[in-house]
Each structure stands twice: as structure tokens, then as C-alpha cells.
Amino acid sequence: MEFPQKTLLTRAETASILSVGLSTLDTLISEQELPRIRLSKRVLFARGDVETYILAHRSTGGMKIPYPESAKIEMTRRK
């Protein structure tokens, strides 16, 4: 599956990209494995966070590749 060319992805799009169900996606959120963005009642995901999550969970020869610090996105809150 190809990534949609959007900055923010819905829960359904993100679950589809990761090939998981919505309940598994919610578990990833609650365990703080995948950052989310809340806009009013909507839950969205930054495209870069989803790509980084995928790359961080690749494995080579049974070794997990660590989540790169340079890939973390710094978000600032508006008041």
C-alpha cells in the first residue's frame, strides 16, 4: 500500500497502512508507542510519525533497530 500524500492521517488510514485493526492502533496510542494529534474530537496521526514508527520496528537478524532521536517531531502548543 502506498502512503497517501497528506500531512495528517485518520485512524482508519493509519490502521490500514500498519495492517492492524483499530483496537490495536488504540493500544499503540495508549502505550505511547505512536504519537497522536487530537483536534477537537478527531484523532489524527502525523505522516512522519507513522513512517518513523514503521522504520523503528524493522528488525534485522532478530535485533530491533532503535527509534532514531533525529526522527522525533517536536510539537509546540498554541495558547
Phi and psi restraints in degrees (range 20) as a CNS / XPLOR table:
assign (resid 1 and name C) (resid 2 and name N)
       (resid 2 and name CA) (resid 2 and name C) 1.0 -91.4 20.0 2
assign (resid 2 and name N) (resid 2 and name CA)
       (resid 2 and name C) (resid 3 and name N) 1.0 147.4 20.0 2
assign (resid 2 and name C) (resid 3 and name N)
       (resid 3 and name CA) (resid 3 and name C) 1.0 -70.0 20.0 2
assign (resid 3 and name N) (resid 3 and name CA)
       (resid 3 and name C) (resid 4 and name N) 1.0 136.0 20.0 2
assign (resid 3 and name C) (resid 4 and name N)
       (resid 4 and name CA) (resid 4 and name C) 1.0 -64.5 20.0 2
assign (resid 4 and name N) (resid 4 and name CA)
       (resid 4 and name C) (resid 5 and name N) 1.0 148.9 20.0 2
assign (resid 4 and name C) (resid 5 and name N)
       (resid 5 and name CA) (resid 5 and name C) 1.0 -86.8 20.0 2
assign (resid 5 and name N) (resid 5 and name CA)
       (resid 5 and name C) (resid 6 and name N) 1.0 58.0 20.0 2
assign (resid 5 and name C) (resid 6 and name N)
       (resid 6 and name CA) (resid 6 and name C) 1.0 -123.1 20.0 2
assign (resid 6 and name N) (resid 6 and name CA)
       (resid 6 and name C) (resid 7 and name N) 1.0 155.8 20.0 2
assign (resid 6 and name C) (resid 7 and name N)
       (resid 7 and name CA) (resid 7 and name C) 1.0 -77.7 20.0 2
assign (resid 7 and name N) (resid 7 and name CA)
       (resid 7 and name C) (resid 8 and name N) 1.0 -42.1 20.0 2
assign (resid 7 and name C) (resid 8 and name N)
       (resid 8 and name CA) (resid 8 and name C) 1.0 -113.8 20.0 2
assign (resid 8 and name N) (resid 8 and name CA)
       (resid 8 and name C) (resid 9 and name N) 1.0 138.1 20.0 2
assign (resid 8 and name C) (resid 9 and name N)
       (resid 9 and name CA) (resid 9 and name C) 1.0 -115.4 20.0 2
assign (resid 9 and name N) (resid 9 and name CA)
       (resid 9 and name C) (resid 10 and name N) 1.0 145.6 20.0 2
assign (resid 9 and name C) (resid 10 and name N)
       (resid 10 and name CA) (resid 10 and name C) 1.0 -76.6 20.0 2
assign (resid 10 and name N) (resid 10 and name CA)
       (resid 10 and name C) (resid 11 and name N) 1.0 171.4 20.0 2
assign (resid 10 and name C) (resid 11 and name N)
       (resid 11 and name CA) (resid 11 and name C) 1.0 -60.9 20.0 2
assign (resid 11 and name N) (resid 11 and name CA)
       (resid 11 and name C) (resid 12 and name N) 1.0 -44.4 20.0 2
assign (resid 11 and name C) (resid 12 and name N)
       (resid 12 and name CA) (resid 12 and name C) 1.0 -63.7 20.0 2
assign (resid 12 and name N) (resid 12 and name CA)
       (resid 12 and name C) (resid 13 and name N) 1.0 -42.6 20.0 2
assign (resid 12 and name C) (resid 13 and name N)
       (resid 13 and name CA) (resid 13 and name C) 1.0 -64.1 20.0 2
assign (resid 13 and name N) (resid 13 and name CA)
       (resid 13 and name C) (resid 14 and name N) 1.0 -42.9 20.0 2
assign (resid 13 and name C) (resid 14 and name N)
       (resid 14 and name CA) (resid 14 and name C) 1.0 -65.6 20.0 2
assign (resid 14 and name N) (resid 14 and name CA)
       (resid 14 and name C) (resid 15 and name N) 1.0 -44.5 20.0 2
assign (resid 14 and name C) (resid 15 and name N)
       (resid 15 and name CA) (resid 15 and name C) 1.0 -60.8 20.0 2
assign (resid 15 and name N) (resid 15 and name CA)
       (resid 15 and name C) (resid 16 and name N) 1.0 -40.7 20.0 2
assign (resid 15 and name C) (resid 16 and name N)
       (resid 16 and name CA) (resid 16 and name C) 1.0 -64.9 20.0 2
assign (resid 16 and name N) (resid 16 and name CA)
       (resid 16 and name C) (resid 17 and name N) 1.0 -43.9 20.0 2
assign (resid 16 and name C) (resid 17 and name N)
       (resid 17 and name CA) (resid 17 and name C) 1.0 -62.1 20.0 2
assign (resid 17 and name N) (resid 17 and name CA)
       (resid 17 and name C) (resid 18 and name N) 1.0 -40.4 20.0 2
assign (resid 17 and name C) (resid 18 and name N)
       (resid 18 and name CA) (resid 18 and name C) 1.0 -83.8 20.0 2
assign (resid 18 and name N) (resid 18 and name CA)
       (resid 18 and name C) (resid 19 and name N) 1.0 -5.8 20.0 2
assign (resid 18 and name C) (resid 19 and name N)
       (resid 19 and name CA) (resid 19 and name C) 1.0 57.8 20.0 2
assign (resid 19 and name N) (resid 19 and name CA)
       (resid 19 and name C) (resid 20 and name N) 1.0 43.5 20.0 2
assign (resid 19 and name C) (resid 20 and name N)
       (resid 20 and name CA) (resid 20 and name C) 1.0 -129.6 20.0 2
assign (resid 20 and name N) (resid 20 and name CA)
       (resid 20 and name C) (resid 21 and name N) 1.0 165.9 20.0 2
assign (resid 20 and name C) (resid 21 and name N)
       (resid 21 and name CA) (resid 21 and name C) 1.0 -81.7 20.0 2
assign (resid 21 and name N) (resid 21 and name CA)
       (resid 21 and name C) (resid 22 and name N) 1.0 168.4 20.0 2
assign (resid 21 and name C) (resid 22 and name N)
       (resid 22 and name CA) (resid 22 and name C) 1.0 -64.3 20.0 2
assign (resid 22 and name N) (resid 22 and name CA)
       (resid 22 and name C) (resid 23 and name N) 1.0 -33.8 20.0 2
assign (resid 22 and name C) (resid 23 and name N)
       (resid 23 and name CA) (resid 23 and name C) 1.0 -67.5 20.0 2
assign (resid 23 and name N) (resid 23 and name CA)
       (resid 23 and name C) (resid 24 and name N) 1.0 -37.3 20.0 2
assign (resid 23 and name C) (resid 24 and name N)
       (resid 24 and name CA) (resid 24 and name C) 1.0 -66.6 20.0 2
assign (resid 24 and name N) (resid 24 and name CA)
       (resid 24 and name C) (resid 25 and name N) 1.0 -40.3 20.0 2
assign (resid 24 and name C) (resid 25 and name N)
       (resid 25 and name CA) (resid 25 and name C) 1.0 -61.3 20.0 2
assign (resid 25 and name N) (resid 25 and name CA)
       (resid 25 and name C) (resid 26 and name N) 1.0 -42.9 20.0 2
assign (resid 25 and name C) (resid 26 and name N)
       (resid 26 and name CA) (resid 26 and name C) 1.0 -62.4 20.0 2
assign (resid 26 and name N) (resid 26 and name CA)
       (resid 26 and name C) (resid 27 and name N) 1.0 -35.0 20.0 2
assign (resid 26 and name C) (resid 27 and name N)
       (resid 27 and name CA) (resid 27 and name C) 1.0 -65.9 20.0 2
assign (resid 27 and name N) (resid 27 and name CA)
       (resid 27 and name C) (resid 28 and name N) 1.0 -41.9 20.0 2
assign (resid 27 and name C) (resid 28 and name N)
       (resid 28 and name CA) (resid 28 and name C) 1.0 -60.6 20.0 2
assign (resid 28 and name N) (resid 28 and name CA)
       (resid 28 and name C) (resid 29 and name N) 1.0 -36.7 20.0 2
assign (resid 28 and name C) (resid 29 and name N)
       (resid 29 and name CA) (resid 29 and name C) 1.0 -67.9 20.0 2
assign (resid 29 and name N) (resid 29 and name CA)
       (resid 29 and name C) (resid 30 and name N) 1.0 -49.7 20.0 2
assign (resid 29 and name C) (resid 30 and name N)
       (resid 30 and name CA) (resid 30 and name C) 1.0 -65.5 20.0 2
assign (resid 30 and name N) (resid 30 and name CA)
       (resid 30 and name C) (resid 31 and name N) 1.0 -29.6 20.0 2
assign (resid 30 and name C) (resid 31 and name N)
       (resid 31 and name CA) (resid 31 and name C) 1.0 -88.5 20.0 2
assign (resid 31 and name N) (resid 31 and name CA)
       (resid 31 and name C) (resid 32 and name N) 1.0 7.7 20.0 2
assign (resid 31 and name C) (resid 32 and name N)
       (resid 32 and name CA) (resid 32 and name C) 1.0 57.3 20.0 2
assign (resid 32 and name N) (resid 32 and name CA)
       (resid 32 and name C) (resid 33 and name N) 1.0 34.2 20.0 2
assign (resid 32 and name C) (resid 33 and name N)
       (resid 33 and name CA) (resid 33 and name C) 1.0 -86.4 20.0 2
assign (resid 33 and name N) (resid 33 and name CA)
       (resid 33 and name C) (resid 34 and name N) 1.0 -28.2 20.0 2
assign (resid 33 and name C) (resid 34 and name N)
       (resid 34 and name CA) (resid 34 and name C) 1.0 -132.4 20.0 2
assign (resid 34 and name N) (resid 34 and name CA)
       (resid 34 and name C) (resid 35 and name N) 1.0 115.2 20.0 2
assign (resid 34 and name C) (resid 35 and name N)
       (resid 35 and name CA) (resid 35 and name C) 1.0 -65.4 20.0 2
assign (resid 35 and name N) (resid 35 and name CA)
       (resid 35 and name C) (resid 36 and name N) 1.0 148.7 20.0 2
assign (resid 35 and name C) (resid 36 and name N)
       (resid 36 and name CA) (resid 36 and name C) 1.0 -127.8 20.0 2
assign (resid 36 and name N) (resid 36 and name CA)
       (resid 36 and name C) (resid 37 and name N) 1.0 165.4 20.0 2
assign (resid 36 and name C) (resid 37 and name N)
       (resid 37 and name CA) (resid 37 and name C) 1.0 -123.7 20.0 2
assign (resid 37 and name N) (resid 37 and name CA)
       (resid 37 and name C) (resid 38 and name N) 1.0 126.7 20.0 2
assign (resid 37 and name C) (resid 38 and name N)
       (resid 38 and name CA) (resid 38 and name C) 1.0 -103.7 20.0 2
assign (resid 38 and name N) (resid 38 and name CA)
       (resid 38 and name C) (resid 39 and name N) 1.0 123.6 20.0 2
assign (resid 38 and name C) (resid 39 and name N)
       (resid 39 and name CA) (resid 39 and name C) 1.0 -121.6 20.0 2
assign (resid 39 and name N) (resid 39 and name CA)
       (resid 39 and name C) (resid 40 and name N) 1.0 104.9 20.0 2
assign (resid 39 and name C) (resid 40 and name N)
       (resid 40 and name CA) (resid 40 and name C) 1.0 58.7 20.0 2
assign (resid 40 and name N) (resid 40 and name CA)
       (resid 40 and name C) (resid 41 and name N) 1.0 -118.2 20.0 2
assign (resid 40 and name C) (resid 41 and name N)
       (resid 41 and name CA) (resid 41 and name C) 1.0 -97.8 20.0 2
assign (resid 41 and name N) (resid 41 and name CA)
       (resid 41 and name C) (resid 42 and name N) 1.0 -3.2 20.0 2
assign (resid 41 and name C) (resid 42 and name N)
       (resid 42 and name CA) (resid 42 and name C) 1.0 -84.9 20.0 2
assign (resid 42 and name N) (resid 42 and name CA)
       (resid 42 and name C) (resid 43 and name N) 1.0 142.1 20.0 2
assign (resid 42 and name C) (resid 43 and name N)
       (resid 43 and name CA) (resid 43 and name C) 1.0 -111.7 20.0 2
assign (resid 43 and name N) (resid 43 and name CA)
       (resid 43 and name C) (resid 44 and name N) 1.0 122.5 20.0 2
assign (resid 43 and name C) (resid 44 and name N)
       (resid 44 and name CA) (resid 44 and name C) 1.0 -127.9 20.0 2
assign (resid 44 and name N) (resid 44 and name CA)
       (resid 44 and name C) (resid 45 and name N) 1.0 163.8 20.0 2
assign (resid 44 and name C) (resid 45 and name N)
       (resid 45 and name CA) (resid 45 and name C) 1.0 -128.8 20.0 2
assign (resid 45 and name N) (resid 45 and name CA)
       (resid 45 and name C) (resid 46 and name N) 1.0 137.0 20.0 2
assign (resid 45 and name C) (resid 46 and name N)
       (resid 46 and name CA) (resid 46 and name C) 1.0 -72.0 20.0 2
assign (resid 46 and name N) (resid 46 and name CA)
       (resid 46 and name C) (resid 47 and name N) 1.0 133.4 20.0 2
assign (resid 46 and name C) (resid 47 and name N)
       (resid 47 and name CA) (resid 47 and name C) 1.0 -52.9 20.0 2
assign (resid 47 and name N) (resid 47 and name CA)
       (resid 47 and name C) (resid 48 and name N) 1.0 -44.1 20.0 2
assign (resid 47 and name C) (resid 48 and name N)
       (resid 48 and name CA) (resid 48 and name C) 1.0 -62.2 20.0 2
assign (resid 48 and name N) (resid 48 and name CA)
       (resid 48 and name C) (resid 49 and name N) 1.0 -37.3 20.0 2
assign (resid 48 and name C) (resid 49 and name N)
       (resid 49 and name CA) (resid 49 and name C) 1.0 -65.7 20.0 2
assign (resid 49 and name N) (resid 49 and name CA)
       (resid 49 and name C) (resid 50 and name N) 1.0 -39.7 20.0 2
assign (resid 49 and name C) (resid 50 and name N)
       (resid 50 and name CA) (resid 50 and name C) 1.0 -66.9 20.0 2
assign (resid 50 and name N) (resid 50 and name CA)
       (resid 50 and name C) (resid 51 and name N) 1.0 -43.9 20.0 2
assign (resid 50 and name C) (resid 51 and name N)
       (resid 51 and name CA) (resid 51 and name C) 1.0 -62.3 20.0 2
assign (resid 51 and name N) (resid 51 and name CA)
       (resid 51 and name C) (resid 52 and name N) 1.0 -42.9 20.0 2
assign (resid 51 and name C) (resid 52 and name N)
       (resid 52 and name CA) (resid 52 and name C) 1.0 -65.3 20.0 2
assign (resid 52 and name N) (resid 52 and name CA)
       (resid 52 and name C) (resid 53 and name N) 1.0 -39.7 20.0 2
assign (resid 52 and name C) (resid 53 and name N)
       (resid 53 and name CA) (resid 53 and name C) 1.0 -59.7 20.0 2
assign (resid 53 and name N) (resid 53 and name CA)
       (resid 53 and name C) (resid 54 and name N) 1.0 -45.2 20.0 2
assign (resid 53 and name C) (resid 54 and name N)
       (resid 54 and name CA) (resid 54 and name C) 1.0 -61.2 20.0 2
assign (resid 54 and name N) (resid 54 and name CA)
       (resid 54 and name C) (resid 55 and name N) 1.0 -47.7 20.0 2
assign (resid 54 and name C) (resid 55 and name N)
       (resid 55 and name CA) (resid 55 and name C) 1.0 -64.1 20.0 2
assign (resid 55 and name N) (resid 55 and name CA)
       (resid 55 and name C) (resid 56 and name N) 1.0 -35.5 20.0 2
assign (resid 55 and name C) (resid 56 and name N)
       (resid 56 and name CA) (resid 56 and name C) 1.0 -71.7 20.0 2
assign (resid 56 and name N) (resid 56 and name CA)
       (resid 56 and name C) (resid 57 and name N) 1.0 -18.3 20.0 2
assign (resid 56 and name C) (resid 57 and name N)
       (resid 57 and name CA) (resid 57 and name C) 1.0 -105.7 20.0 2
assign (resid 57 and name N) (resid 57 and name CA)
       (resid 57 and name C) (resid 58 and name N) 1.0 14.2 20.0 2
assign (resid 57 and name C) (resid 58 and name N)
       (resid 58 and name CA) (resid 58 and name C) 1.0 -73.6 20.0 2
assign (resid 58 and name N) (resid 58 and name CA)
       (resid 58 and name C) (resid 59 and name N) 1.0 153.7 20.0 2
assign (resid 58 and name C) (resid 59 and name N)
       (resid 59 and name CA) (resid 59 and name C) 1.0 -133.8 20.0 2
assign (resid 59 and name N) (resid 59 and name CA)
       (resid 59 and name C) (resid 60 and name N) 1.0 150.3 20.0 2
assign (resid 59 and name C) (resid 60 and name N)
       (resid 60 and name CA) (resid 60 and name C) 1.0 -130.6 20.0 2
assign (resid 60 and name N) (resid 60 and name CA)
       (resid 60 and name C) (resid 61 and name N) 1.0 115.4 20.0 2
assign (resid 60 and name C) (resid 61 and name N)
       (resid 61 and name CA) (resid 61 and name C) 1.0 59.8 20.0 2
assign (resid 61 and name N) (resid 61 and name CA)
       (resid 61 and name C) (resid 62 and name N) 1.0 32.3 20.0 2
assign (resid 61 and name C) (resid 62 and name N)
       (resid 62 and name CA) (resid 62 and name C) 1.0 85.1 20.0 2
assign (resid 62 and name N) (resid 62 and name CA)
       (resid 62 and name C) (resid 63 and name N) 1.0 -2.3 20.0 2
assign (resid 62 and name C) (resid 63 and name N)
       (resid 63 and name CA) (resid 63 and name C) 1.0 -99.2 20.0 2
assign (resid 63 and name N) (resid 63 and name CA)
       (resid 63 and name C) (resid 64 and name N) 1.0 130.7 20.0 2
assign (resid 63 and name C) (resid 64 and name N)
       (resid 64 and name CA) (resid 64 and name C) 1.0 -79.5 20.0 2
assign (resid 64 and name N) (resid 64 and name CA)
       (resid 64 and name C) (resid 65 and name N) 1.0 132.7 20.0 2
assign (resid 64 and name C) (resid 65 and name N)
       (resid 65 and name CA) (resid 65 and name C) 1.0 -81.7 20.0 2
assign (resid 65 and name N) (resid 65 and name CA)
       (resid 65 and name C) (resid 66 and name N) 1.0 124.7 20.0 2
assign (resid 65 and name C) (resid 66 and name N)
       (resid 66 and name CA) (resid 66 and name C) 1.0 -65.6 20.0 2
assign (resid 66 and name N) (resid 66 and name CA)
       (resid 66 and name C) (resid 67 and name N) 1.0 151.1 20.0 2
assign (resid 66 and name C) (resid 67 and name N)
       (resid 67 and name CA) (resid 67 and name C) 1.0 -66.0 20.0 2
assign (resid 67 and name N) (resid 67 and name CA)
       (resid 67 and name C) (resid 68 and name N) 1.0 119.4 20.0 2
assign (resid 67 and name C) (resid 68 and name N)
       (resid 68 and name CA) (resid 68 and name C) 1.0 -71.8 20.0 2
assign (resid 68 and name N) (resid 68 and name CA)
       (resid 68 and name C) (resid 69 and name N) 1.0 129.4 20.0 2
assign (resid 68 and name C) (resid 69 and name N)
       (resid 69 and name CA) (resid 69 and name C) 1.0 -58.7 20.0 2
assign (resid 69 and name N) (resid 69 and name CA)
       (resid 69 and name C) (resid 70 and name N) 1.0 -34.5 20.0 2
assign (resid 69 and name C) (resid 70 and name N)
       (resid 70 and name CA) (resid 70 and name C) 1.0 -68.3 20.0 2
assign (resid 70 and name N) (resid 70 and name CA)
       (resid 70 and name C) (resid 71 and name N) 1.0 -16.7 20.0 2
assign (resid 70 and name C) (resid 71 and name N)
       (resid 71 and name CA) (resid 71 and name C) 1.0 -89.8 20.0 2
assign (resid 71 and name N) (resid 71 and name CA)
       (resid 71 and name C) (resid 72 and name N) 1.0 -12.4 20.0 2
assign (resid 71 and name C) (resid 72 and name N)
       (resid 72 and name CA) (resid 72 and name C) 1.0 -68.7 20.0 2
assign (resid 72 and name N) (resid 72 and name CA)
       (resid 72 and name C) (resid 73 and name N) 1.0 137.4 20.0 2
assign (resid 72 and name C) (resid 73 and name N)
       (resid 73 and name CA) (resid 73 and name C) 1.0 -99.1 20.0 2
assign (resid 73 and name N) (resid 73 and name CA)
       (resid 73 and name C) (resid 74 and name N) 1.0 127.4 20.0 2
assign (resid 73 and name C) (resid 74 and name N)
       (resid 74 and name CA) (resid 74 and name C) 1.0 -88.6 20.0 2
assign (resid 74 and name N) (resid 74 and name CA)
       (resid 74 and name C) (resid 75 and name N) 1.0 119.8 20.0 2
assign (resid 74 and name C) (resid 75 and name N)
       (resid 75 and name CA) (resid 75 and name C) 1.0 -107.9 20.0 2
assign (resid 75 and name N) (resid 75 and name CA)
       (resid 75 and name C) (resid 76 and name N) 1.0 137.8 20.0 2
assign (resid 75 and name C) (resid 76 and name N)
       (resid 76 and name CA) (resid 76 and name C) 1.0 -112.0 20.0 2
assign (resid 76 and name N) (resid 76 and name CA)
       (resid 76 and name C) (resid 77 and name N) 1.0 145.4 20.0 2
assign (resid 76 and name C) (resid 77 and name N)
       (resid 77 and name CA) (resid 77 and name C) 1.0 -92.1 20.0 2
assign (resid 77 and name N) (resid 77 and name CA)
       (resid 77 and name C) (resid 78 and name N) 1.0 136.7 20.0 2
assign (resid 77 and name C) (resid 78 and name N)
       (resid 78 and name CA) (resid 78 and name C) 1.0 -91.4 20.0 2
assign (resid 78 and name N) (resid 78 and name CA)
       (resid 78 and name C) (resid 79 and name N) 1.0 143.0 20.0 2
